[in-house]
Every structure is written in C-alpha cells, then in structure tokens.
C-alpha cells in the first residue's frame, strides 16, 4: 500500500485500470520505438542498396556502413522522440551504452548476413536484402530490450515520488495521552 494525501491507496498496478495504464504506456513506447525503427530501417536499406549498387564494396562491408548510418539516425530519434521523457542526466554514459548495445546489434544483424552470404553462398541482391532484414529483426529485439533497460532509463515512478512526498507532508498523529510530556 502507498500513502497519498494522508490516506492509504493501492499502488497504481493494483488499482482497477492501473495495469491497463501500464500496458497503454508500454504500447505507446513500442509504437514510438517502431516509428523511429521503421525510419531507421528505411535509412539502413537505402544506404545499403546505394553502397551495394554504386560501389565495389563487399556485401557485409556495405551493410556495416549502412548500419552505422542508421545507428546515428536512430540515436537522435530515440533520444528526442521515443525516450524524450526519460532521464537526461549522464548523456556521456547514455551515449556510451547506446553505442555498446548498438554494436552488439550490428554484430547480430550483420552476422546473419555474413552467414547467409559466406556460409551458404546466398549473395544475390534479393537474398542479401532478405537476410539483412532477418538480421535486423533479431537485432531489433535485442536493441529494444537493452535500450529501454540500460540506456534510456525511466525516471522514478510517479507513485514512488508521491508516496515519498506524502510521507514528508502527511499529518502527524498526536502522541497518546499516556506518553505526553507534562
């Protein structure tokens, strides 16, 4: 139980509709992540196919360059759109963690493409795009979990803050008559 305005109330998740509010917030977060991610996918594929068809770079090298460009694009989108309400202190740490988890995602994404291209010989333009897309899907699951858990950390829960504030401001009950100092 938490205390609000001197009276006891149930925590948000246990109140009727509280769980629904949490699911709604999660749905909004997933939708915003999806919008930025979809635009990042477009950037990634555009750069990949441009590099693949206008340069002599090998397929995985072109993909790594495209992924790096998309990572930069996505950071701006996540920081200023998806997670703009999250804690903004410690930007250097945030960026370091973002880059660390993005590199892991880059390895996942391009590892799938590498295995398909050099392990199985699937190197046509269509095959490269399909396996790049599959790698992006796996990497996206990892990135969503890691970004929301470690990079763009949530500010303290409102109910925890309200509980702490009400504790400080709550009415003080008078001491029982037997314990009063005379």
Residue pairs with C-beta under 8 A, 6 or more apart in sequence:
1 8
1 9
1 10
1 11
2 8
2 9
2 10
2 11
2 159
2 160
2 162
2 163
2 166
3 9
3 163
3 166
3 167
3 170
4 162
4 163
4 166
5 166
6 166
6 170
6 171
9 15
10 18
11 18
11 159
12 18
12 21
12 22
12 157
12 158
12 159
13 19
13 22
29 82
29 148
30 144
32 81
32 82
33 78
33 82
33 144
33 147
33 148
35 77
35 81
35 82
36 74
36 77
36 78
36 81
36 82
37 74
37 140
39 73
39 77
40 70
40 71
40 73
40 74
40 77
41 70
41 136
43 66
43 69
43 70
43 73
44 66
44 67
44 69
44 70
44 132
44 136
45 66
45 129
45 132
46 66
47 65
47 66
47 69
47 70
48 62
48 63
48 65
48 66
48 129
48 132
49 125
49 129
51 57
51 62
51 65
51 66
52 59
52 62
52 125
52 128
53 125
55 62
57 65
59 113
59 117
59 123
59 128
60 110
60 113
60 114
60 117
60 118
63 109
63 110
63 113
63 128
63 132
64 106
64 110
67 106
67 109
67 110
68 106
71 99
71 102
71 105
71 106
74 102
75 95
75 98
75 102
78 98
78 147
78 152
79 94
79 152
82 152
83 147
83 148
83 152
85 155
86 152
86 153
86 154
86 155
87 152
87 153
87 154
87 155
94 151
94 152
97 150
97 151
98 147
98 151
101 142
101 143
101 146
101 147
101 150
101 151
102 143
104 142
104 146
105 139
105 140
105 142
105 143
105 146
106 139
108 135
108 138
108 139
108 142
109 132
109 135
109 136
109 138
109 139
110 135
111 135
112 131
112 132
112 134
112 135
112 138
113 128
113 131
113 132
113 135
115 131
116 122
116 127
116 128
116 131
117 123
117 128
117 131
122 128
122 131
